[in-house]
Amino acid sequence: MKGFSKRGQGAPSGGNAAILVIVIAAFILMYILFLPKGERDKLLTQDTTTAKVAAGKLPGSTLLNENPGTLTVLKSKDFDHQLPSFNLFTKKEDAVLKGIDSINVGSSKSDTRKRSFILAVSDKVENAKLSFTVNSHNGNLIITQNSREIFRGEVDSFTEPLSVELEKENVFEFSTEPVPWYKPFTTNSYDLRNIKITGTVERLDNKEALQTVILATEEANLLDSAALSYFVDCSLKDVGKLSIYLNSNLLASKVPDCGSPEKWQLDPKDLVGGKNEFRFVAEKGTYLLDRLLLRTKLKEPIFPIYFFSLNNTVFRRIENNTINSTLNIMFLDDKERKTATVEINNQKTRIDTRQANFSKNVDSFMAAGTNFLRIVPETTINIINLRLVLDCQKAEECS
């Protein structure tokens, strides 16, 4: 009986809870229904409006997002780069290339004396000769050049100068023949005096000249054509080829037309922004190069054009001021003055700022359908980012 009584008491308690929930829900519903219409709508749409505010922009709002980089314009289309006049010449003269007062060499059963010297040659040498006189001697003299024997024999007092072909490095060695086995108590020896190597030297110090031209990067990037001109004063019977190199590339190699101007067209690709080197090399003779001029011609700069579209619905909303269109430009913050013209659908607005950012409302420039935008610089400008965006006057008007 006690158990039955407890179950009977639990059932009415659960029913009362359910009735209480129903009563509260009905009370809330009646409260909402009796609210004024504006308050009721605001309460029911609160979450949706909050979502729109958080979005903050019109869907598809970015019309352009570009990185133009460096834009430049040069006010002149022709540039003259003058180079200084200079002489090129090769000079031949007879010279003593090496001179030694004395050399003493000999050989015996117990001793061998050799003597060597080195001759380095940087210039072109013709008709090289080795000469010496003999003060005293016994036996045969041996002379080698770079381990190659060039003389062997007995010399009483002097001999005709020996013709030698000189290399860049030359080692001359003097010695005597060994004493024969059957003459154990004899000695071979040579006491040489006034040893000389002579020759006709062509001095090459002034046969080359290097001339440098500096081109601005903007000029190099816009090159359409280039030419090098100069005047050569020389004697045709005395000179050889004149070779010209541009940045290590052979430009020309010919016997110049002495007393007349010369002109060579260059490949614009061979010229670079920064340092360009012209190297002039004379084969032989004497030249005066005068009135040297590098003339460059530039092509018209091509500025990038960006296209974007506006449908009729969006354009009407721009016209009735429910949507804004804003151009934002971010420059390299170099504190330099940036001047340019922005063209949107052939309508122009000017940029003149030292700031890193430029922003402008361009509603009045917009048109339905296809639109274009172009920036024409007046100075070199570096544009990191260009954005054309749409947003709404009021967040709730975005859809």
C-alpha positions as CSV (number, residue, x, y, z in Angstrom):
1,M,0.0,0.0,0.0
2,K,2.9,2.4,0.7
3,G,4.4,1.7,-2.7
4,F,1.1,2.4,-4.5
5,S,0.8,5.7,-2.6
6,K,4.2,7.0,-3.9
7,R,3.5,6.2,-7.5
8,G,0.3,8.0,-7.3
9,Q,2.0,11.1,-5.9
10,G,4.7,11.2,-8.7
11,A,2.3,11.2,-11.7
12,P,0.6,14.5,-10.8
13,S,4.1,16.2,-10.3
14,G,5.2,15.4,-14.0
15,G,2.0,16.7,-15.4
16,N,2.2,20.0,-13.5
17,A,5.7,20.6,-15.0
18,A,4.5,20.1,-18.6
19,I,1.6,22.4,-18.0
20,L,4.0,25.1,-16.7
21,V,6.2,25.0,-19.9
22,I,3.1,25.3,-22.1
23,V,1.9,28.3,-20.1
24,I,5.3,30.1,-20.4
25,A,5.5,29.5,-24.2
26,A,2.0,30.8,-24.7
27,F,2.8,33.9,-22.6
28,I,5.9,34.7,-24.8
29,L,3.9,34.2,-28.0
30,M,1.2,36.5,-26.8
31,Y,3.9,39.1,-25.8
32,I,5.4,39.0,-29.3
33,L,2.0,39.3,-31.0
34,F,1.0,42.3,-29.1
35,L,4.3,44.2,-29.8
36,P,4.2,47.1,-32.3
37,K,5.0,46.0,-35.8
38,G,8.4,47.8,-36.1
39,E,9.7,46.3,-32.8
40,R,8.3,42.9,-33.7
41,D,10.2,42.9,-37.1
42,K,13.4,44.1,-35.5
43,L,13.3,41.3,-32.9
44,L,12.5,38.6,-35.5
45,T,15.3,39.8,-38.0
46,Q,18.0,40.6,-35.5
47,D,20.3,37.7,-36.4
48,T,20.1,38.3,-40.2
49,T,20.8,42.0,-39.9
50,T,23.8,41.3,-37.7
51,A,25.2,39.0,-40.3
52,K,24.9,41.7,-43.0
53,V,26.7,44.3,-40.9
54,A,29.5,41.8,-40.2
55,A,29.9,41.2,-43.9
56,G,30.2,45.0,-44.5
57,K,30.7,44.8,-48.3
58,L,28.7,44.1,-51.4
59,P,29.2,40.5,-52.7
60,G,31.6,40.7,-55.6
61,S,32.7,44.1,-54.4
62,T,36.4,43.9,-55.7
63,L,36.3,45.0,-59.4
64,L,40.1,45.2,-59.7
65,N,43.0,43.9,-57.6
66,E,46.3,44.5,-59.5
67,N,50.0,44.9,-58.9
68,P,51.3,47.2,-61.6
69,G,54.8,47.6,-60.3
70,T,57.1,50.3,-61.7
71,L,55.6,52.8,-64.2
72,T,57.7,55.4,-65.9
73,V,57.7,57.9,-68.7
74,L,60.6,59.8,-70.2
75,K,60.0,63.2,-71.6
76,S,62.5,62.8,-74.4
77,K,62.5,60.1,-77.1
78,D,66.1,60.7,-78.3
79,F,69.2,60.6,-76.1
80,D,72.8,61.4,-77.0
81,H,75.6,60.0,-74.9
82,Q,79.0,61.5,-75.8
83,L,82.2,59.7,-75.2
84,P,85.6,61.3,-74.8
85,S,88.2,61.3,-77.6
86,F,91.2,59.0,-77.3
87,N,94.3,57.6,-79.1
88,L,95.1,54.0,-79.9
89,F,98.6,53.1,-81.1
90,T,101.1,50.3,-81.2
91,K,104.7,51.3,-81.1
92,K,107.7,49.3,-82.2
93,E,111.2,49.9,-80.8
94,D,114.5,48.0,-80.4
95,A,115.1,47.1,-76.8
96,V,117.3,45.1,-74.5
97,L,115.0,42.6,-72.9
98,K,117.5,41.1,-70.5
99,G,121.1,42.0,-69.6
100,I,123.5,40.1,-67.4
101,D,127.1,41.1,-66.8
102,S,128.7,37.7,-66.5
103,I,127.9,34.0,-66.3
104,N,130.5,31.4,-65.2
105,V,129.8,27.7,-65.7
106,G,131.8,24.5,-65.7
107,S,132.1,20.8,-65.0
108,S,134.7,18.4,-63.6
109,K,134.6,15.0,-62.1
110,S,133.8,16.4,-58.7
111,D,131.7,19.5,-59.6
112,T,129.1,20.9,-62.0
113,R,128.2,24.5,-62.3
114,K,125.1,25.6,-64.2
115,R,123.5,29.1,-64.5
116,S,120.0,30.0,-65.5
117,F,117.8,33.1,-65.7
118,I,114.1,33.8,-66.5
119,L,112.7,36.2,-69.0
120,A,109.0,37.0,-69.0
121,V,107.5,38.7,-72.0
122,S,104.2,40.6,-72.1
123,D,104.6,42.5,-75.3
124,K,104.9,41.2,-78.8
125,V,108.6,40.7,-79.7
126,E,110.1,40.3,-83.1
127,N,113.6,39.4,-84.2
128,A,114.8,38.3,-80.7
129,K,118.5,37.6,-80.4
130,L,120.8,36.1,-77.7
131,S,124.3,37.5,-77.7
132,F,127.4,37.2,-75.4
133,T,131.2,37.4,-75.5
134,V,133.6,34.7,-74.2
135,N,136.4,35.8,-71.8
136,S,137.8,32.3,-71.3
137,H,136.7,28.8,-72.1
138,N,137.5,25.1,-72.4
139,G,135.3,22.5,-74.0
140,N,131.8,22.9,-75.4
141,L,129.0,25.3,-74.3
142,I,125.4,24.2,-74.0
143,I,122.4,26.6,-74.0
144,T,118.8,25.5,-73.5
145,Q,115.5,27.5,-73.6
146,N,112.7,25.9,-71.6
147,S,114.6,22.6,-71.5
148,R,115.0,22.7,-75.3
149,E,118.6,22.8,-76.6
150,I,119.3,25.8,-78.8
151,F,123.1,25.8,-79.0
152,R,125.9,23.3,-78.5
153,G,129.5,23.9,-79.5
154,E,132.8,25.6,-78.8
155,V,133.0,29.4,-78.8
156,D,136.4,31.1,-78.8
157,S,135.6,34.7,-78.2
158,F,132.2,35.6,-79.7
159,T,129.6,34.1,-82.0
160,E,126.9,35.5,-84.1
161,P,123.8,36.3,-82.1
162,L,121.4,33.4,-81.7
163,S,117.9,33.8,-83.0
164,V,115.3,32.8,-80.4
165,E,111.5,32.4,-80.4
166,L,110.3,33.9,-77.2
167,E,107.4,32.6,-75.2
168,K,105.6,34.3,-72.4
169,E,107.8,32.5,-69.9
170,N,111.4,31.7,-70.9
171,V,114.1,29.9,-68.8
172,F,117.5,30.0,-70.3
173,E,120.2,27.7,-68.9
174,F,123.9,27.7,-69.6
175,S,126.2,24.7,-68.9
176,T,129.2,22.8,-70.3
177,E,129.5,19.3,-71.6
178,P,130.6,16.8,-68.9
179,V,134.2,15.8,-68.7
180,P,134.8,12.6,-70.6
181,W,135.8,9.5,-68.6
182,Y,139.2,9.3,-70.2
183,K,140.1,12.8,-69.1
184,P,139.5,12.6,-65.3
185,F,141.8,15.5,-64.4
186,T,140.5,18.1,-66.9
187,T,137.8,20.8,-66.5
188,N,135.3,22.3,-69.0
189,S,134.4,25.9,-68.3
190,Y,133.1,29.1,-69.8
191,D,133.4,32.6,-68.5
192,L,130.8,34.6,-70.4
193,R,130.4,38.4,-70.4
194,N,127.8,40.9,-71.5
195,I,125.0,38.5,-72.0
196,K,122.0,40.1,-73.7
197,I,118.6,39.3,-75.2
198,T,117.4,42.0,-77.6
199,G,114.5,42.3,-79.9
200,T,112.0,44.6,-81.6
201,V,109.2,45.2,-79.2
202,E,105.7,46.2,-80.1
203,R,104.3,48.1,-77.1
204,L,100.7,47.1,-76.5
205,D,99.9,49.3,-73.5
206,N,97.9,51.7,-75.7
207,K,96.4,49.4,-78.3
208,E,93.2,49.1,-76.3
209,A,90.8,51.6,-74.8
210,L,87.7,51.1,-72.6
211,Q,84.8,53.6,-72.7
212,T,81.8,53.4,-70.4
213,V,78.2,54.6,-71.0
214,I,75.6,54.6,-68.2
215,L,72.0,54.1,-69.3
216,A,69.1,54.7,-66.9
217,T,67.0,51.6,-66.4
218,E,63.9,53.4,-67.9
219,E,65.9,54.2,-71.0
220,A,67.2,50.7,-71.4
221,N,63.8,49.2,-71.0
222,L,62.3,51.4,-73.7
223,L,65.0,51.2,-76.3
224,D,63.8,51.0,-79.9
225,S,67.1,51.6,-81.7
226,A,70.7,52.6,-81.0
227,A,73.8,53.6,-83.0
228,L,77.4,54.3,-82.3
229,S,79.2,56.9,-84.5
230,Y,82.8,58.2,-84.4
231,F,85.5,59.8,-86.6
232,V,88.8,58.1,-87.2
233,D,92.0,60.0,-88.0
234,C,94.7,57.6,-89.2
235,S,97.0,56.7,-92.0
236,L,95.6,53.8,-94.1
237,K,99.0,52.4,-95.1
238,D,100.1,52.1,-91.4
239,V,97.0,50.7,-89.6
240,G,95.3,47.4,-89.4
241,K,91.9,46.3,-88.2
242,L,90.0,48.2,-85.5
243,S,87.8,45.9,-83.4
244,I,85.0,47.2,-81.3
245,Y,83.3,45.2,-78.5
246,L,80.1,46.1,-76.7
247,N,79.8,44.3,-73.3
248,S,82.2,41.6,-74.6
249,N,80.2,41.1,-77.8
250,L,82.0,41.8,-81.0
251,L,80.4,44.8,-82.7
252,A,82.7,45.4,-85.7
253,S,86.2,44.5,-86.9
254,K,87.6,46.2,-90.1
255,V,90.3,48.5,-91.3
256,P,88.7,51.9,-90.7
257,D,88.1,54.4,-93.4
258,C,90.7,56.9,-92.3
259,G,89.5,60.5,-92.3
260,S,85.9,59.6,-92.5
261,P,83.0,59.1,-90.0
262,E,82.0,55.6,-89.1
263,K,78.6,54.5,-87.8
264,W,77.3,51.1,-86.5
265,Q,73.8,50.1,-85.7
266,L,73.5,48.3,-82.4
267,D,71.1,45.6,-81.2
268,P,69.1,47.3,-78.4
269,K,69.2,43.9,-76.6
270,D,73.0,44.3,-76.2
271,L,72.6,47.5,-74.1
272,V,71.6,47.2,-70.5
273,G,70.4,49.5,-67.7
274,G,73.5,50.7,-65.8
275,K,77.1,50.3,-67.1
276,N,77.8,49.5,-70.8
277,E,81.4,49.0,-71.9
278,F,82.8,49.7,-75.3
279,R,86.2,48.3,-75.9
280,F,88.3,49.4,-78.9
281,V,91.3,47.3,-80.0
282,A,93.9,48.3,-82.6
283,E,95.6,45.7,-84.6
284,K,98.6,47.9,-85.5
285,G,99.3,51.6,-86.2
286,T,98.1,54.8,-84.7
287,Y,94.5,56.0,-84.5
288,L,92.7,59.0,-83.1
289,L,89.0,58.4,-82.4
290,D,87.0,61.6,-82.1
291,R,83.4,62.7,-81.9
292,L,82.2,59.5,-80.4
293,L,78.4,59.4,-79.8
294,L,76.0,56.8,-78.7
295,R,72.5,57.8,-79.9
296,T,69.5,56.0,-78.6
297,K,65.9,56.2,-79.7
298,L,63.0,55.1,-77.5
299,K,59.7,53.6,-78.3
300,E,56.4,54.9,-76.9
301,P,55.9,53.5,-73.4
302,I,52.9,51.2,-73.1
303,F,51.0,51.5,-69.9
304,P,48.8,48.6,-68.7
305,I,45.1,48.9,-69.2
306,Y,42.7,47.1,-66.8
307,F,39.1,46.2,-67.7
308,F,36.2,45.4,-65.5
309,S,32.4,45.1,-65.9
310,L,29.3,46.5,-64.2
311,N,25.9,45.1,-64.7
312,N,22.9,47.4,-65.0
313,T,21.6,46.7,-61.5
314,V,24.9,47.6,-59.8
315,F,25.4,50.7,-62.0
316,R,21.9,52.0,-61.1
317,R,22.7,51.6,-57.5
318,I,25.9,53.6,-58.0
319,E,23.9,56.2,-59.8
320,N,21.4,56.5,-56.9
321,N,24.2,56.6,-54.3
322,T,23.4,53.3,-52.6
323,I,26.7,51.9,-53.6
324,N,30.1,53.6,-53.5
325,S,33.0,52.8,-56.0
326,T,36.4,53.6,-54.5
327,L,39.9,53.5,-56.1
328,N,42.7,52.7,-53.7
329,I,46.4,52.9,-54.7
330,M,49.3,51.8,-52.5
331,F,52.7,53.2,-53.5
332,L,56.2,52.3,-52.4
333,D,56.6,54.6,-49.4
334,D,59.8,56.4,-50.7
335,K,58.6,59.9,-49.7
336,E,59.1,61.0,-53.3
337,R,56.5,63.0,-55.1
338,K,54.2,60.8,-57.2
339,T,52.4,62.5,-60.1
340,A,50.2,60.7,-62.6
341,T,46.9,60.8,-64.4
342,V,44.2,58.1,-63.8
343,E,42.0,57.5,-66.8
344,I,38.7,55.7,-66.3
345,N,36.5,55.5,-69.4
346,N,38.4,58.5,-70.9
347,Q,37.7,60.6,-67.8
348,K,40.8,61.8,-66.0
349,T,41.7,62.5,-62.4
350,R,45.2,63.6,-61.2
351,I,47.4,62.0,-58.5
352,D,49.9,64.4,-56.8
353,T,51.1,63.1,-53.5
354,R,54.1,62.1,-51.4
355,Q,52.0,59.7,-49.3
356,A,52.1,55.9,-49.6
357,N,48.3,55.7,-50.2
358,F,45.9,57.4,-52.5
359,S,42.1,56.9,-52.4
360,K,39.3,58.5,-54.4
361,N,35.6,58.0,-55.0
362,V,35.1,57.3,-58.7
363,D,31.3,57.0,-58.9
364,S,31.0,59.6,-61.6
365,F,33.5,57.7,-63.8
366,M,31.6,54.5,-63.9
367,A,29.5,53.2,-66.8
368,A,27.2,50.2,-67.3
369,G,28.9,47.3,-69.2
370,T,32.7,47.1,-69.8
371,N,34.9,49.8,-68.2
372,F,38.7,50.4,-68.5
373,L,41.3,52.0,-66.2
374,R,44.7,53.2,-67.1
375,I,47.4,55.1,-65.1
376,V,49.7,57.4,-67.1
377,P,52.7,58.4,-64.9
378,E,54.4,61.8,-65.1
379,T,57.3,60.6,-63.0
380,T,58.6,57.2,-62.2
381,I,56.2,55.6,-59.7
382,N,56.2,52.2,-58.0
383,I,52.7,50.9,-57.4
384,I,52.5,48.0,-55.0
385,N,48.7,47.5,-55.3
386,L,45.7,48.9,-57.1
387,R,42.2,48.1,-56.0
388,L,38.8,49.2,-57.2
389,V,36.1,48.2,-54.8
390,L,32.4,48.6,-54.2
391,D,30.7,49.0,-50.8
392,C,27.3,50.1,-49.6
393,Q,26.2,53.4,-48.1
394,K,24.4,51.3,-45.5
395,A,25.1,47.8,-44.5
396,E,21.5,46.7,-44.8
397,E,21.4,47.7,-48.4
398,C,24.1,45.1,-49.4
399,S,22.6,42.0,-50.9
